[in-house]
Amino acid sequence: MIKSRISTEWLSGCSGCHIAMVDLHEKLMNLIDDVEFVRIPLFKDEKGYPEADVGLVEGAVGSEHDRKALLRMRESCRKLVAFGTCAVYGGPSGIGCLYGKDTILNKIYMDTVTASADGKLPEGAPELEQSVIPLNEVVDIDFYIPGCPPHPYFIAIAIKTILGDSVPAISIKTVCSECSRRMEKREGVQLKRGVSTASEEDVCFLSQGVICLGSVTLDRCRAQCPCKGIVCTGCAGPSIDIIAEPHLDIRTMIARRMNMLTGIDRREIIDYMQKEARTFYSYALSSPVIYRKPSVEIKEWAGS
């Protein structure tokens, strides 16, 4: 039997998406019967880019090295997958879009106690991009697997789908669809700022005045955080309606839903979320699906 060849690459990311593949456990062993990993930086010392049927690329494009590696992956792989939220939306390191690359380099190498005595940057470091960007800003992408990291269930389904196996339909619902908490309409609730949990374990965070992004986030996690007492921070990226509709945005949708449940003034919620944009937009700051919306002013809200 001819095995399908899989190649992976790791750009500006934390390696968490590659480690998530290990969490497939026995499912990974089942895949071994059908696939051959010809390149996988976490486990295999392969410096080249062998031809492959499927390429999985983790991390965003943040440097000249990243761009060249991504182009090599695109050339060598029949189908290319943006693997994880950094690859799909830019991820947390996308906050670099708020600064110029010179500012970033100076902060890292010059404005520190370990700065070089001659005031020069180290030689040989890859040239930085002007901003950290998602993969599809550089090359064509065939499939997207968001998540920080992607849930093993969705990794397995995605690989089987790409390889042409028969698999169940992948949900396009939000994290709320998998959450066990119940929504309640309440009066006299105050907006709770800077918190990520709430006292009542079985009641929706929004009903308790705590901002949770579950209703505006694509379900690629099975609501693990809300079901265990922590608000959704949006790590799988925006929900389909947020992506598809130019007039819909994270802050306005959350404000509308929380207002309907608690009566908290929408303007208060919107102003708070704009002030804390680095938190509430942290996974998609540098993605066009967010910053190109006519109602979104990320740089103005987040400030540098």
Contacts in CASP RR format, 6 or more apart in sequence:
PFRMAT RR
TARGET T0000
AUTHOR 0000-0000-0000
METHOD contacts of the structure
MODEL  1
MIKSRISTEWLSGCSGCHIAMVDLHEKLMNLIDDVEFVRIPLFKDEKGYP
EADVGLVEGAVGSEHDRKALLRMRESCRKLVAFGTCAVYGGPSGIGCLYG
KDTILNKIYMDTVTASADGKLPEGAPELEQSVIPLNEVVDIDFYIPGCPP
HPYFIAIAIKTILGDSVPAISIKTVCSECSRRMEKREGVQLKRGVSTASE
EDVCFLSQGVICLGSVTLDRCRAQCPCKGIVCTGCAGPSIDIIAEPHLDI
RTMIARRMNMLTGIDRREIIDYMQKEARTFYSYALSSPVIYRKPSVEIKE
WAGS
3 34 0 8 1.000
3 35 0 8 1.000
3 36 0 8 1.000
4 34 0 8 1.000
4 35 0 8 1.000
4 36 0 8 1.000
4 53 0 8 1.000
4 54 0 8 1.000
4 163 0 8 1.000
5 35 0 8 1.000
5 36 0 8 1.000
5 38 0 8 1.000
5 50 0 8 1.000
5 51 0 8 1.000
5 52 0 8 1.000
5 53 0 8 1.000
5 54 0 8 1.000
6 35 0 8 1.000
6 36 0 8 1.000
6 37 0 8 1.000
6 38 0 8 1.000
6 40 0 8 1.000
6 52 0 8 1.000
6 53 0 8 1.000
6 54 0 8 1.000
6 55 0 8 1.000
6 56 0 8 1.000
6 159 0 8 1.000
7 37 0 8 1.000
7 38 0 8 1.000
7 39 0 8 1.000
7 40 0 8 1.000
7 49 0 8 1.000
7 50 0 8 1.000
7 52 0 8 1.000
7 54 0 8 1.000
7 55 0 8 1.000
7 56 0 8 1.000
7 73 0 8 1.000
7 76 0 8 1.000
7 77 0 8 1.000
8 18 0 8 1.000
8 37 0 8 1.000
8 39 0 8 1.000
8 40 0 8 1.000
8 41 0 8 1.000
8 42 0 8 1.000
8 55 0 8 1.000
8 56 0 8 1.000
8 57 0 8 1.000
8 58 0 8 1.000
8 83 0 8 1.000
9 39 0 8 1.000
9 41 0 8 1.000
9 55 0 8 1.000
9 56 0 8 1.000
9 57 0 8 1.000
9 58 0 8 1.000
9 69 0 8 1.000
9 70 0 8 1.000
9 73 0 8 1.000
10 18 0 8 1.000
10 41 0 8 1.000
10 42 0 8 1.000
10 58 0 8 1.000
10 59 0 8 1.000
11 57 0 8 1.000
11 58 0 8 1.000
11 59 0 8 1.000
11 60 0 8 1.000
11 61 0 8 1.000
11 62 0 8 1.000
11 66 0 8 1.000
11 69 0 8 1.000
11 70 0 8 1.000
11 86 0 8 1.000
11 87 0 8 1.000
12 59 0 8 1.000
12 60 0 8 1.000
12 61 0 8 1.000
12 62 0 8 1.000
12 63 0 8 1.000
12 66 0 8 1.000
12 86 0 8 1.000
12 93 0 8 1.000
12 132 0 8 1.000
13 58 0 8 1.000
13 59 0 8 1.000
13 60 0 8 1.000
13 86 0 8 1.000
13 93 0 8 1.000
15 42 0 8 1.000
15 58 0 8 1.000
16 58 0 8 1.000
16 149 0 8 1.000
17 58 0 8 1.000
17 59 0 8 1.000
17 83 0 8 1.000
17 84 0 8 1.000
17 86 0 8 1.000
17 87 0 8 1.000
17 147 0 8 1.000
17 149 0 8 1.000
17 150 0 8 1.000
18 40 0 8 1.000
18 41 0 8 1.000
18 42 0 8 1.000
18 58 0 8 1.000
19 42 0 8 1.000
19 149 0 8 1.000
20 149 0 8 1.000
20 150 0 8 1.000
20 151 0 8 1.000
20 152 0 8 1.000
20 155 0 8 1.000
21 28 0 8 1.000
21 42 0 8 1.000
21 152 0 8 1.000
21 155 0 8 1.000
22 28 0 8 1.000
23 152 0 8 1.000
24 31 0 8 1.000
24 152 0 8 1.000
24 155 0 8 1.000
24 156 0 8 1.000
25 152 0 8 1.000
27 152 0 8 1.000
27 156 0 8 1.000
31 156 0 8 1.000
31 159 0 8 1.000
34 163 0 8 1.000
35 159 0 8 1.000
35 163 0 8 1.000
37 43 0 8 1.000
37 44 0 8 1.000
38 46 0 8 1.000
38 50 0 8 1.000
38 51 0 8 1.000
38 52 0 8 1.000
39 46 0 8 1.000
39 48 0 8 1.000
39 49 0 8 1.000
39 50 0 8 1.000
39 52 0 8 1.000
40 46 0 8 1.000
48 72 0 8 1.000
49 72 0 8 1.000
49 73 0 8 1.000
49 75 0 8 1.000
49 76 0 8 1.000
50 76 0 8 1.000
51 76 0 8 1.000
51 77 0 8 1.000
52 76 0 8 1.000
52 77 0 8 1.000
52 78 0 8 1.000
53 77 0 8 1.000
53 78 0 8 1.000
53 79 0 8 1.000
53 163 0 8 1.000
54 77 0 8 1.000
54 78 0 8 1.000
54 79 0 8 1.000
54 80 0 8 1.000
54 81 0 8 1.000
54 159 0 8 1.000
54 162 0 8 1.000
54 163 0 8 1.000
55 73 0 8 1.000
55 77 0 8 1.000
55 79 0 8 1.000
55 80 0 8 1.000
55 81 0 8 1.000
56 81 0 8 1.000
56 83 0 8 1.000
56 145 0 8 1.000
57 70 0 8 1.000
57 73 0 8 1.000
57 80 0 8 1.000
57 81 0 8 1.000
57 82 0 8 1.000
57 83 0 8 1.000
57 87 0 8 1.000
57 135 0 8 1.000
58 83 0 8 1.000
58 84 0 8 1.000
58 86 0 8 1.000
58 87 0 8 1.000
59 66 0 8 1.000
59 83 0 8 1.000
59 84 0 8 1.000
59 86 0 8 1.000
59 87 0 8 1.000
59 90 0 8 1.000
59 91 0 8 1.000
59 135 0 8 1.000
60 66 0 8 1.000
60 86 0 8 1.000
60 87 0 8 1.000
60 90 0 8 1.000
60 91 0 8 1.000
60 93 0 8 1.000
60 94 0 8 1.000
60 132 0 8 1.000
60 133 0 8 1.000
60 134 0 8 1.000
60 135 0 8 1.000
60 286 0 8 1.000
61 67 0 8 1.000
61 70 0 8 1.000
61 129 0 8 1.000
61 132 0 8 1.000
61 133 0 8 1.000
61 134 0 8 1.000
61 135 0 8 1.000
61 137 0 8 1.000
61 138 0 8 1.000
62 93 0 8 1.000
62 128 0 8 1.000
62 129 0 8 1.000
62 131 0 8 1.000
62 132 0 8 1.000
62 133 0 8 1.000
63 126 0 8 1.000
63 127 0 8 1.000
63 128 0 8 1.000
63 129 0 8 1.000
64 126 0 8 1.000
64 127 0 8 1.000
64 128 0 8 1.000
64 129 0 8 1.000
65 126 0 8 1.000
66 126 0 8 1.000
66 129 0 8 1.000
67 129 0 8 1.000
67 138 0 8 1.000
70 135 0 8 1.000
70 138 0 8 1.000
70 139 0 8 1.000
71 138 0 8 1.000
71 139 0 8 1.000
73 80 0 8 1.000
74 80 0 8 1.000
74 139 0 8 1.000
74 140 0 8 1.000
79 142 0 8 1.000
79 143 0 8 1.000
79 162 0 8 1.000
80 135 0 8 1.000
80 139 0 8 1.000
80 140 0 8 1.000
80 141 0 8 1.000
80 142 0 8 1.000
80 143 0 8 1.000
81 141 0 8 1.000
81 142 0 8 1.000
81 143 0 8 1.000
81 144 0 8 1.000
81 145 0 8 1.000
81 158 0 8 1.000
81 162 0 8 1.000
82 88 0 8 1.000
82 134 0 8 1.000
82 135 0 8 1.000
82 136 0 8 1.000
82 141 0 8 1.000
82 143 0 8 1.000
82 144 0 8 1.000
82 145 0 8 1.000
82 146 0 8 1.000
83 145 0 8 1.000
83 150 0 8 1.000
84 145 0 8 1.000
84 146 0 8 1.000
84 147 0 8 1.000
84 148 0 8 1.000
84 149 0 8 1.000
84 150 0 8 1.000
85 91 0 8 1.000
85 146 0 8 1.000
85 147 0 8 1.000
85 148 0 8 1.000
85 235 0 8 1.000
85 236 0 8 1.000
85 237 0 8 1.000
85 283 0 8 1.000
85 284 0 8 1.000
86 92 0 8 1.000
86 93 0 8 1.000
86 148 0 8 1.000
87 134 0 8 1.000
87 135 0 8 1.000
87 144 0 8 1.000
88 134 0 8 1.000
88 135 0 8 1.000
88 144 0 8 1.000
88 145 0 8 1.000
88 146 0 8 1.000
88 147 0 8 1.000
88 237 0 8 1.000
88 287 0 8 1.000
89 134 0 8 1.000
89 146 0 8 1.000
89 237 0 8 1.000
89 238 0 8 1.000
89 283 0 8 1.000
89 284 0 8 1.000
89 286 0 8 1.000
89 287 0 8 1.000
89 289 0 8 1.000
89 290 0 8 1.000
90 132 0 8 1.000
90 133 0 8 1.000
90 134 0 8 1.000
90 283 0 8 1.000
90 284 0 8 1.000
90 285 0 8 1.000
90 286 0 8 1.000
90 287 0 8 1.000
91 132 0 8 1.000
91 148 0 8 1.000
91 282 0 8 1.000
91 283 0 8 1.000
91 284 0 8 1.000
91 285 0 8 1.000
91 286 0 8 1.000
92 148 0 8 1.000
92 282 0 8 1.000
92 283 0 8 1.000
93 132 0 8 1.000
94 131 0 8 1.000
94 132 0 8 1.000
94 133 0 8 1.000
94 285 0 8 1.000
94 286 0 8 1.000
95 132 0 8 1.000
95 278 0 8 1.000
95 282 0 8 1.000
95 285 0 8 1.000
95 286 0 8 1.000
95 302 0 8 1.000
96 104 0 8 1.000
96 131 0 8 1.000
96 132 0 8 1.000
96 285 0 8 1.000
96 286 0 8 1.000
97 131 0 8 1.000
97 132 0 8 1.000
97 133 0 8 1.000
97 285 0 8 1.000
97 286 0 8 1.000
97 291 0 8 1.000
97 298 0 8 1.000
97 299 0 8 1.000
98 285 0 8 1.000
98 298 0 8 1.000
98 299 0 8 1.000
98 302 0 8 1.000
98 303 0 8 1.000
98 304 0 8 1.000
99 304 0 8 1.000
100 130 0 8 1.000
100 131 0 8 1.000
101 128 0 8 1.000
101 129 0 8 1.000
101 130 0 8 1.000
101 131 0 8 1.000
103 304 0 8 1.000
104 128 0 8 1.000
105 121 0 8 1.000
105 128 0 8 1.000
109 115 0 8 1.000
109 116 0 8 1.000
109 121 0 8 1.000
109 122 0 8 1.000
110 119 0 8 1.000
110 121 0 8 1.000
116 122 0 8 1.000
131 286 0 8 1.000
132 286 0 8 1.000
133 286 0 8 1.000
134 286 0 8 1.000
134 287 0 8 1.000
134 288 0 8 1.000
135 141 0 8 1.000
137 288 0 8 1.000
142 162 0 8 1.000
143 158 0 8 1.000
143 161 0 8 1.000
143 162 0 8 1.000
145 154 0 8 1.000
145 155 0 8 1.000
145 158 0 8 1.000
145 220 0 8 1.000
146 218 0 8 1.000
146 220 0 8 1.000
146 236 0 8 1.000
146 237 0 8 1.000
147 154 0 8 1.000
147 220 0 8 1.000
147 221 0 8 1.000
147 235 0 8 1.000
147 236 0 8 1.000
147 237 0 8 1.000
148 235 0 8 1.000
148 236 0 8 1.000
148 283 0 8 1.000
150 158 0 8 1.000
150 220 0 8 1.000
151 220 0 8 1.000
151 221 0 8 1.000
151 222 0 8 1.000
151 224 0 8 1.000
153 222 0 8 1.000
154 170 0 8 1.000
154 220 0 8 1.000
157 167 0 8 1.000
157 168 0 8 1.000
157 170 0 8 1.000
158 170 0 8 1.000
160 167 0 8 1.000
161 167 0 8 1.000
161 170 0 8 1.000
171 177 0 8 1.000
171 219 0 8 1.000
172 218 0 8 1.000
172 240 0 8 1.000
173 219 0 8 1.000
174 214 0 8 1.000
174 215 0 8 1.000
174 216 0 8 1.000
174 217 0 8 1.000
174 218 0 8 1.000
174 219 0 8 1.000
174 239 0 8 1.000
175 213 0 8 1.000
175 214 0 8 1.000
175 215 0 8 1.000
175 217 0 8 1.000
175 218 0 8 1.000
175 219 0 8 1.000
175 221 0 8 1.000
175 223 0 8 1.000
175 226 0 8 1.000
175 232 0 8 1.000
175 234 0 8 1.000
175 236 0 8 1.000
176 214 0 8 1.000
176 215 0 8 1.000
176 223 0 8 1.000
177 219 0 8 1.000
177 223 0 8 1.000
178 219 0 8 1.000
178 221 0 8 1.000
178 222 0 8 1.000
178 223 0 8 1.000
178 227 0 8 1.000
179 204 0 8 1.000
179 214 0 8 1.000
179 223 0 8 1.000
179 226 0 8 1.000
179 227 0 8 1.000
180 202 0 8 1.000
180 223 0 8 1.000
180 226 0 8 1.000
180 227 0 8 1.000
181 202 0 8 1.000
181 203 0 8 1.000
181 204 0 8 1.000
181 205 0 8 1.000
181 226 0 8 1.000
181 227 0 8 1.000
182 202 0 8 1.000
182 203 0 8 1.000
182 204 0 8 1.000
183 203 0 8 1.000
183 204 0 8 1.000
183 206 0 8 1.000
183 207 0 8 1.000
183 261 0 8 1.000
184 203 0 8 1.000
184 204 0 8 1.000
184 207 0 8 1.000
184 261 0 8 1.000
185 207 0 8 1.000
185 260 0 8 1.000
185 261 0 8 1.000
185 262 0 8 1.000
186 207 0 8 1.000
186 261 0 8 1.000
186 262 0 8 1.000
187 262 0 8 1.000
187 263 0 8 1.000
188 262 0 8 1.000
188 263 0 8 1.000
189 207 0 8 1.000
189 208 0 8 1.000
189 209 0 8 1.000
189 261 0 8 1.000
189 262 0 8 1.000
189 263 0 8 1.000
189 264 0 8 1.000
190 209 0 8 1.000
190 264 0 8 1.000
191 209 0 8 1.000
191 211 0 8 1.000
191 258 0 8 1.000
191 264 0 8 1.000
191 268 0 8 1.000
191 269 0 8 1.000
191 272 0 8 1.000
192 198 0 8 1.000
192 208 0 8 1.000
192 209 0 8 1.000
192 210 0 8 1.000
193 272 0 8 1.000
194 276 0 8 1.000
195 210 0 8 1.000
196 210 0 8 1.000
196 230 0 8 1.000
196 231 0 8 1.000
196 233 0 8 1.000
197 210 0 8 1.000
197 229 0 8 1.000
197 230 0 8 1.000
197 231 0 8 1.000
198 205 0 8 1.000
198 208 0 8 1.000
198 209 0 8 1.000
198 210 0 8 1.000
198 229 0 8 1.000
199 208 0 8 1.000
200 208 0 8 1.000
201 229 0 8 1.000
204 212 0 8 1.000
204 261 0 8 1.000
205 211 0 8 1.000
205 212 0 8 1.000
205 226 0 8 1.000
205 231 0 8 1.000
206 212 0 8 1.000
206 215 0 8 1.000
206 254 0 8 1.000
206 257 0 8 1.000
206 258 0 8 1.000
206 261 0 8 1.000
206 262 0 8 1.000
207 261 0 8 1.000
207 262 0 8 1.000
209 258 0 8 1.000
209 262 0 8 1.000
209 264 0 8 1.000
210 231 0 8 1.000
211 231 0 8 1.000
211 254 0 8 1.000
211 258 0 8 1.000
211 269 0 8 1.000
211 272 0 8 1.000
211 273 0 8 1.000
211 280 0 8 1.000
212 226 0 8 1.000
212 231 0 8 1.000
212 232 0 8 1.000
213 231 0 8 1.000
213 232 0 8 1.000
213 233 0 8 1.000
213 234 0 8 1.000
213 250 0 8 1.000
213 254 0 8 1.000
213 280 0 8 1.000
214 223 0 8 1.000
214 226 0 8 1.000
214 231 0 8 1.000
214 232 0 8 1.000
214 234 0 8 1.000
215 239 0 8 1.000
215 253 0 8 1.000
215 254 0 8 1.000
215 257 0 8 1.000
216 234 0 8 1.000
216 238 0 8 1.000
216 239 0 8 1.000
216 242 0 8 1.000
216 250 0 8 1.000
216 253 0 8 1.000
216 254 0 8 1.000
217 232 0 8 1.000
217 234 0 8 1.000
217 235 0 8 1.000
217 236 0 8 1.000
217 237 0 8 1.000
217 238 0 8 1.000
217 239 0 8 1.000
218 236 0 8 1.000
218 237 0 8 1.000
218 238 0 8 1.000
218 239 0 8 1.000
218 240 0 8 1.000
219 236 0 8 1.000
220 236 0 8 1.000
221 235 0 8 1.000
221 236 0 8 1.000
223 232 0 8 1.000
225 231 0 8 1.000
225 232 0 8 1.000
225 233 0 8 1.000
226 232 0 8 1.000
233 279 0 8 1.000
233 282 0 8 1.000
233 283 0 8 1.000
234 283 0 8 1.000
235 283 0 8 1.000
236 283 0 8 1.000
237 283 0 8 1.000
237 284 0 8 1.000
238 250 0 8 1.000
238 284 0 8 1.000
238 289 0 8 1.000
238 290 0 8 1.000
241 248 0 8 1.000
241 253 0 8 1.000
242 248 0 8 1.000
242 249 0 8 1.000
242 250 0 8 1.000
242 253 0 8 1.000
242 289 0 8 1.000
243 289 0 8 1.000
246 293 0 8 1.000
246 294 0 8 1.000
247 293 0 8 1.000
247 294 0 8 1.000
247 295 0 8 1.000
249 293 0 8 1.000
249 295 0 8 1.000
249 296 0 8 1.000
250 273 0 8 1.000
250 280 0 8 1.000
250 281 0 8 1.000
250 290 0 8 1.000
251 269 0 8 1.000
251 270 0 8 1.000
251 273 0 8 1.000
251 274 0 8 1.000
251 280 0 8 1.000
252 266 0 8 1.000
252 270 0 8 1.000
252 295 0 8 1.000
254 269 0 8 1.000
254 273 0 8 1.000
255 266 0 8 1.000
255 267 0 8 1.000
255 269 0 8 1.000
255 270 0 8 1.000
255 273 0 8 1.000
256 266 0 8 1.000
258 264 0 8 1.000
258 269 0 8 1.000
259 265 0 8 1.000
259 266 0 8 1.000
259 269 0 8 1.000
273 280 0 8 1.000
274 301 0 8 1.000
275 301 0 8 1.000
277 285 0 8 1.000
277 298 0 8 1.000
277 301 0 8 1.000
277 302 0 8 1.000
278 285 0 8 1.000
278 302 0 8 1.000
281 290 0 8 1.000
281 298 0 8 1.000
281 302 0 8 1.000
284 290 0 8 1.000
285 291 0 8 1.000
285 298 0 8 1.000
285 302 0 8 1.000
290 296 0 8 1.000
290 298 0 8 1.000
291 298 0 8 1.000
END
